[in-house]
């Protein structure tokens, strides 16, 4: 019969023993009960007490533990509503591997919901890589709306516009934006956006419950330039004006402020939905995108982020 006293000090001694047996020695609760001469329920309570009293410090020795720590720090620092950090591959220079898979999982999780939602979709290489990983799904209850035009300057379909690929995979009602990504003039943009068939799509985009977008850098290999949407002279003009990155064509500076004129007065994209009423998630990683990511989370152009360890660490170091 166990005659162990139930005083505070002895109780903590028992808790420490139980915690050590469970977390260090790897005993089950039944084994702890037999060793200490107590019931299984008491053993369970002692293990819980060891944790609640700070007698046990649990350390997860796995790369994902660092990701979880980085995510918690980023969420606190930038007041993000959603953050996921994936492990970095030290041997890869890819700007999609890891976050494309995580984004696909997040998109799929939301589409699995029986409750109807409106999902906004941007464009870009990372988002395209994520959409291509979605399994075939039947989602007639949801609406998927594109935030950006799907026509290239030469009249062809924009390669990295993913609305049609997504609609084919998930069988949801889709709402493309049948416009050029960047109009030829501010007047043309105004005329296009005022078309009766475009207005409902713009209104739907503004009401999106969740939106997934990429962040494009504005360096020498800027996606807007490489994909033919802006000229070299326009790229240099945007850089001179302080532009560092873009989201669905909207170019902004290091403070997250939109660049006036140049191409921003010709962008046919919808505005980003309200970050106060909905979730706007950026999928972005890598050194080239770091200034744009930092500006976007600082200015709250986005309130969600899926990125990798290296980028997360660099974001925190930039504070």
Beta strands, then each sheet from edge to edge (+ up, - down):
strand 1: 82-86
strand 2: 118-121
strand 3: 143-151
strand 4: 173-180
strand 5: 210-214
strand 6: 216-217
strand 7: 245-247
strand 8: 250-252
strand 9: 279-283
strand 10: 304-308
sheet 1: 1+ 10+ 9+ 5+ 2+ 3+ 4+
sheet 2: 6+ 7- 8+
end
